[in-house]
Amino acid sequence: MGAVWQQRVFALDARYNAHRAPNHPNFRTLYIRRRCQLLREYTRGEESPIRKQYLKIRSQLLQQRYGVSCDQSSIHSRSISVRSSSRISESPEISRFPSENNFVSEHGALVPTKQAEASRAIVGGTTIAENYAFVGVHHIFDQHSAGVTMLKFANNDRSRLCCASFDGTVSICNVTANPPHVEVVFKGHKKGVTGCDWSVSNDLVVSCSQDSTLCLWDVTSKKCLRVVKDQMGAEMLSCLFQPGNNNMVIAGNSRGMVQVLNVSTGIYPRGGSSKLEGMVLALACDASGQLLWAGNNKGTIVSFLFDLETGRLSKLRRLTVAENCPITCISWRAWISREARDPTLLVNCAANVVCLFRVMDKEGSLQLKRNFPIHHKSYLVRSTFCPIMSFRQGACVVTGSEDSCVYFLDIERQEKPCLNKLQGHACPVLGVSFNYDESLLATV
């Protein structure tokens, strides 16, 4: 029980670490390592009401101190493009899709109002479009011999980028080194790697593969710590660290099973599996780890309640976004801007659309806010929220597209929401990832 509490406290601290001493990254690293050490030394014993109260109070204090929510914290392409933002501080019609007019919001807009002058003044008056202008390609990585399926920057880290590939390997790149280079290539999977994720403290990476295995990698020692087979012997298509307890990993397979794995023991806990139709292609959790959403190739998103102590999953709500159109990516955000604090899901659906849903209740019910047309019918296209909350009028998301472009979309604009379009790839852009300070954007 003490280990569960320790993980939850550490996860909370790690989410706010980017806001602590923003100009001194070495201090942040030392702080989080020392915090982890102290938690290991002083959290032995049983769970108690005092510990639960401590976690609640600490969360409130951190949010008051830093004024932010704790969540802020291609198949054909073998190359990863890393682009530099201009703000760098250091060196089609959808016939099968439901109309957004059928989902009228009673809570108002998700984005800041025009009266939010005080917040916008903080950023010096630049527009959101100017904020997401880019100065060019920073570096191109081509270490993989087959298509890159997914890429993800480390948490609160502007340098390290994880890339998964159909060549069966996972690589870690340092994008801010001079010159940028590949730090390590993890080899162990026998078939293509379909997903990857960082632990909260960035010391571990988990990957899943078509060879029916999930691997846990130690980033520091550059070794494989554990290999676990899928319970059904099926291809593993998605994986995610449990944000509230990094001892647990959530995985989805080709037979529609969402399953929880304790990576410390290599055991699938009882009650930690639930069946969907089709194949589980996308997973996302809220910041607490208690709500989980899974998307399949049938166009359906299902929400689950996650028991942090036992790993048990309880199915809650189901929504069909577009029938038989795969859900290829799900991202969660507690709130996009300081003036609008609605929990939100960003969803890619292979019906030529990227969607924004409001999370309506504690059961993960979804209400469509808006959808944006993009080219997306055949591949696993992904998108992401821009990591820094907008102080301006407007809020931005970025998505790949099958027309070989990267799109920046202002979710407030009713007409011409595209703020910027990046070109340069010769194939569909399947993956996008911002580092935490938005100085670099990686695409594949």
C-alpha positions in Angstrom: 0.0 0.0 0.0 2.9 2.4 0.8 4.3 1.8 -2.7 1.1 2.9 -4.3 1.0 6.1 -2.2 4.6 6.8 -3.0 4.0 6.5 -6.7 1.0 8.9 -6.5 3.0 11.6 -4.6 5.9 11.3 -6.9 3.7 11.5 -10.0 2.2 14.7 -8.6 5.6 16.2 -8.0 6.9 15.3 -11.4 4.0 16.9 -13.2 4.8 20.2 -11.6 8.5 19.9 -11.9 8.7 21.9 -15.1 7.4 25.0 -13.3 9.9 24.7 -10.5 13.0 26.8 -11.2 12.3 27.1 -14.9 15.7 28.6 -15.7 17.7 25.9 -13.8 17.0 22.4 -15.3 19.8 20.8 -13.3 18.2 22.0 -10.1 14.9 20.4 -11.2 16.6 17.1 -11.9 18.3 17.1 -8.5 15.1 18.0 -6.8 13.0 15.2 -8.3 15.7 12.6 -7.7 16.0 13.6 -4.1 12.2 13.6 -3.7 12.1 10.1 -5.1 14.8 8.9 -2.7 13.0 10.4 0.3 9.7 8.9 -0.7 11.3 5.4 -0.9 12.9 5.8 2.5 9.9 7.2 4.4 6.8 5.6 2.9 7.0 2.1 4.2 3.9 0.8 6.0 0.2 0.7 5.5 -2.0 3.3 3.8 -3.6 5.8 6.2 -6.2 8.6 6.1 -3.4 11.0 6.9 -1.5 10.1 3.8 -4.6 10.5 1.6 -5.2 13.9 3.1 -1.5 14.8 2.5 -1.8 14.0 -1.2 -5.0 16.1 -1.5 -3.5 19.1 0.3 -0.2 18.9 -1.6 -2.0 18.9 -4.9 -4.0 22.0 -3.9 -0.9 23.8 -2.7 1.1 23.1 -5.9 -1.8 24.3 -8.0 -2.1 27.5 -6.0 1.7 28.0 -6.0 2.2 27.6 -9.8 -1.2 28.5 -11.0 -1.5 25.6 -13.4 -3.2 22.3 -13.7 -1.2 19.2 -13.0 -1.8 17.7 -16.5 0.6 20.3 -17.9 2.8 19.0 -16.9 4.9 7.7 -40.4 4.4 4.0 -41.5 6.1 4.9 -44.8 8.6 7.3 -43.2 11.8 6.3 -41.6 13.0 9.8 -40.7 12.0 12.0 -37.8 12.0 15.7 -38.4 12.6 18.1 -35.5 11.6 21.7 -36.2 12.6 24.8 -34.2 10.0 27.2 -33.0 10.4 30.9 -33.5 10.0 31.2 -29.8 13.0 29.0 -28.9 14.6 30.5 -25.8 17.7 28.3 -25.9 20.0 27.7 -28.6 -13.0 17.6 -46.6 -16.6 16.9 -45.9 -17.3 14.0 -43.5 -20.5 12.2 -44.5 -20.4 9.6 -41.8 -19.6 11.9 -38.9 -22.2 13.4 -36.6 -22.7 17.1 -36.9 -21.2 19.2 -34.0 -24.5 21.1 -34.0 -26.1 18.0 -32.5 -24.0 18.5 -29.4 -24.8 22.0 -28.0 -22.7 23.0 -25.1 -24.3 24.6 -22.1 -21.0 25.6 -20.5 -19.8 28.1 -23.0 -16.5 28.1 -25.0 -13.5 26.1 -24.0 -11.1 29.0 -24.8 -10.3 32.4 -23.2 -12.8 35.2 -23.7 -11.8 38.5 -25.4 -11.9 40.1 -22.0 -8.9 38.1 -20.8 -6.5 41.0 -21.4 -4.5 40.4 -18.2 -3.4 36.9 -19.2 -2.6 37.9 -22.7 -0.5 40.7 -21.6 1.9 38.3 -20.0 3.1 37.0 -23.4 3.8 40.4 -24.8 0.9 40.8 -27.2 1.9 38.3 -29.9 -0.9 36.4 -31.6 -1.3 32.7 -31.3 -0.5 32.4 -35.0 2.8 34.2 -34.4 3.5 31.9 -31.5 3.5 28.8 -33.6 5.6 30.1 -36.5 8.7 28.0 -37.1 12.2 29.0 -38.2 13.1 25.8 -40.0 14.2 22.2 -39.6 16.5 21.7 -36.6 17.6 18.1 -37.4 16.6 15.0 -39.3 17.1 11.5 -37.7 17.2 8.4 -39.9 18.4 5.7 -37.6 15.6 3.2 -38.3 15.5 0.8 -41.2 11.7 0.6 -41.3 8.8 3.0 -40.7 8.6 4.9 -37.4 5.2 4.2 -35.8 5.3 6.6 -32.8 7.4 9.3 -31.2 7.2 11.0 -27.8 9.3 13.6 -25.9 10.1 12.8 -22.3 8.1 14.4 -19.6 9.2 18.0 -18.7 12.3 17.4 -20.8 13.2 19.4 -23.9 15.9 17.1 -25.1 15.1 13.4 -25.1 12.8 11.9 -27.8 11.7 8.3 -27.9 11.0 6.7 -31.3 9.3 3.3 -32.0 9.7 1.6 -35.3 8.5 -1.3 -37.4 12.1 -2.5 -37.6 11.6 -3.9 -34.0 13.7 -1.3 -32.2 13.1 1.7 -29.9 15.5 4.6 -30.0 16.2 7.5 -27.6 17.5 10.7 -29.3 19.1 13.8 -27.7 17.7 16.6 -29.9 19.4 19.6 -28.2 23.0 18.2 -28.1 25.5 19.6 -30.4 25.2 17.9 -32.7 21.9 16.1 -32.0 22.5 12.3 -31.8 21.0 8.9 -31.0 21.8 8.0 -27.4 20.6 4.4 -27.5 18.8 1.9 -29.7 16.9 -0.7 -27.6 16.8 -4.1 -29.4 14.7 -7.0 -28.2 11.4 -7.1 -30.0 11.2 -9.7 -32.8 8.5 -7.7 -34.9 7.5 -4.2 -35.3 7.1 -1.9 -32.3 3.6 -0.3 -32.3 3.7 1.9 -29.2 5.9 3.4 -26.5 5.6 5.6 -23.4 7.8 7.3 -20.7 7.4 6.8 -17.0 6.7 9.9 -15.0 10.3 10.3 -13.9 11.7 9.4 -17.4 13.9 6.6 -16.0 11.9 3.9 -17.8 10.4 3.4 -21.2 7.7 0.8 -22.0 7.1 -0.5 -25.6 4.7 -3.0 -27.1 5.0 -5.0 -30.3 3.4 -7.1 -32.9 5.4 -10.0 -31.5 2.9 -10.1 -28.6 5.3 -8.8 -26.0 5.7 -5.7 -23.8 9.2 -4.6 -22.9 10.4 -2.4 -20.0 13.6 -0.5 -20.7 15.9 1.2 -18.2 17.0 4.5 -19.9 20.1 5.0 -17.7 21.6 1.5 -17.8 20.3 1.0 -21.4 19.0 -2.5 -20.5 15.8 -4.4 -20.8 14.4 -5.0 -17.3 11.4 -7.2 -18.2 9.7 -8.9 -21.1 6.0 -9.9 -20.7 3.9 -11.9 -23.1 0.4 -10.9 -24.0 -2.1 -13.1 -22.1 -3.9 -14.1 -25.3 -0.8 -14.3 -27.5 -2.2 -11.4 -29.6 -0.4 -8.5 -31.2 0.1 -5.6 -28.7 -0.9 -2.4 -30.4 -0.9 0.3 -27.6 0.6 0.9 -24.2 0.6 3.5 -21.5 2.1 4.0 -18.0 -0.5 4.4 -15.4 0.1 8.1 -14.4 -1.1 7.6 -10.8 1.0 4.4 -10.3 4.0 3.8 -12.6 4.3 0.2 -11.3 1.4 -0.5 -13.7 1.1 -0.3 -17.4 -2.0 -0.4 -19.5 -1.9 -2.2 -22.9 -4.3 -2.9 -25.7 -4.1 -5.8 -28.1 -5.4 -6.9 -31.5 -8.2 -9.0 -30.0 -9.9 -6.0 -28.3 -8.5 -6.6 -24.8 -7.5 -3.7 -22.5 -5.3 -5.2 -19.8 -3.3 -3.9 -16.8 0.1 -5.3 -16.1 2.2 -4.8 -12.9 5.6 -4.3 -14.4 7.3 -4.7 -11.0 6.1 -8.3 -10.8 5.3 -9.1 -14.4 1.8 -10.2 -13.3 -1.6 -9.3 -14.8 -3.7 -8.5 -11.7 -7.1 -10.1 -11.3 -9.9 -7.9 -12.7 -7.5 -5.8 -14.7 -8.7 -6.9 -18.1 -11.8 -5.8 -20.1 -12.9 -6.8 -23.7 -13.8 -4.4 -26.5 -14.7 -5.1 -30.1 -12.0 -5.1 -32.7 -8.5 -3.9 -32.0 -7.4 -1.5 -29.3 -5.4 1.2 -31.1 -5.4 4.1 -28.6 -5.3 4.7 -24.8 -5.4 7.8 -22.6 -5.7 8.5 -18.9 -6.6 11.6 -16.9 -4.0 13.0 -14.6 -5.2 11.1 -11.5 -5.1 7.8 -13.4 -8.6 6.9 -12.3 -10.3 7.5 -15.7 -9.1 5.6 -18.7 -10.3 5.8 -22.3 -9.7 3.2 -25.0 -10.3 3.6 -28.7 -10.7 0.7 -31.3 -10.7 0.2 -35.0 -14.5 0.2 -35.0 -14.8 3.9 -34.3 -15.7 3.4 -30.6 -14.3 5.0 -27.4 -15.0 3.3 -24.1 -14.3 4.8 -20.7 -13.1 2.8 -17.6 -12.7 3.4 -13.9 -9.2 2.3 -12.8 -8.6 1.2 -9.2 -5.1 2.5 -8.4 -4.5 0.0 -5.6 -5.7 -3.3 -7.2 -5.4 -2.5 -11.0 -9.1 -3.5 -11.5 -10.9 -2.0 -14.5 -14.6 -1.2 -14.5 -16.3 -0.4 -17.8 -18.3 2.9 -17.7 -19.4 4.7 -20.9 -19.3 3.9 -24.6 -19.4 6.4 -27.6 -19.3 5.6 -31.3 -17.5 8.5 -33.0 -17.8 7.2 -36.6 -18.8 3.7 -37.3 -16.0 1.4 -38.6 -13.6 4.4 -38.7 -10.6 3.6 -36.5 -9.8 5.7 -33.4 -6.0 6.2 -33.9 -5.1 8.6 -31.1 -6.6 9.9 -27.8 -5.1 12.7 -25.7 -6.4 14.1 -22.4 -6.1 17.6 -21.0 -7.6 19.0 -17.8 -7.9 22.5 -19.3 -6.5 24.2 -22.3 -6.3 27.8 -20.9 -6.5 29.6 -17.7 -9.9 31.0 -18.4 -11.4 27.7 -19.5 -11.0 24.7 -17.4 -13.0 21.9 -19.0 -11.5 18.5 -19.1 -11.0 17.7 -22.8 -10.2 14.8 -25.1 -8.5 15.3 -28.5 -9.3 12.3 -30.8 -8.1 11.3 -34.3 -10.6 9.3 -36.2 -10.0 7.8 -39.7 -13.1 9.6 -41.1 -11.0 12.5 -42.2 -11.4 14.3 -38.9 -9.8 15.3 -35.7 -12.3 15.8 -32.8 -12.4 17.8 -29.6 -14.7 16.3 -26.8 -15.6 17.7 -23.4 -15.4 15.2 -20.6 -18.8 15.6 -18.9 -18.6 13.7 -15.7 -16.7 11.3 -13.4 -17.7 8.4 -15.6 -15.8 9.8 -18.6 -18.9 10.6 -20.7 -18.0 12.6 -23.8 -19.7 15.4 -25.6 -18.5 16.6 -29.0 -17.4 20.3 -28.9 -15.9 20.5 -32.4 -14.4 18.6 -35.3 -11.8 19.7 -37.8 -11.4 18.2 -41.3 -8.0 16.7 -42.2 -6.8 14.0 -44.6 -7.1 10.8 -42.6 -8.5 7.5 -43.9 -5.9 4.8 -44.0 -3.1 5.3 -41.4 -2.6 5.7 -37.7 -2.4 9.5 -37.6 -1.8 11.1 -34.2 -2.3 14.6 -32.7 -1.4 16.4 -29.5 -2.4 19.4 -27.4 0.2 22.2 -27.5 1.8 21.8 -24.0 1.9 25.4 -22.8 -1.5 26.9 -21.9 -2.5 29.8 -24.1 -2.6 33.3 -22.5 -4.0 34.6 -25.8 -7.4 34.5 -27.3 -7.4 31.0 -28.8 -6.0 27.6 -28.0 -4.0 25.3 -30.3 -3.7 21.7 -31.1 -1.4 20.1 -33.7 -2.0 17.0 -35.9 -0.4 14.9 -38.6 -2.2 14.3 -41.8 -2.1 11.9 -44.8 -1.4 14.8 -47.2 2.2 14.9 -45.8 1.5 18.1 -43.8 1.4 19.1 -40.1 -1.5 21.3 -39.1 -1.8 23.8 -36.2 -5.5 24.3 -35.4 -7.0 27.1 -33.3 -10.0 25.5 -31.6 -11.7 28.8 -31.1 -11.8 30.0 -34.7 -15.1 29.1 -36.4 -13.7 30.0 -39.9 -10.2 29.0 -41.2 -9.0 27.4 -37.9 -5.7 26.5 -39.5 -3.0 28.7 -38.0 0.0 27.1 -39.7 0.8 24.3 -42.1 4.3 22.7 -42.1 5.4 20.9 -45.2 8.5 18.9 -45.9 7.6 15.2 -45.5 7.3 13.1 -48.6 4.8 10.7 -47.0 1.8 10.9 -44.6 2.7 12.5 -41.3 1.7 10.0 -38.7 3.2 11.3 -35.4 3.7 14.7 -33.8 5.3 15.5 -30.4 6.2 18.8 -28.7 8.8 19.1 -26.0 7.5 20.7 -22.9 8.6 24.3 -23.5 7.4 24.2 -27.2 10.9 25.1 -28.5 11.0 21.9 -30.7 8.4 19.9 -32.5 9.1 16.4 -33.7 7.2 14.9 -36.7 7.4 11.6 -38.5 
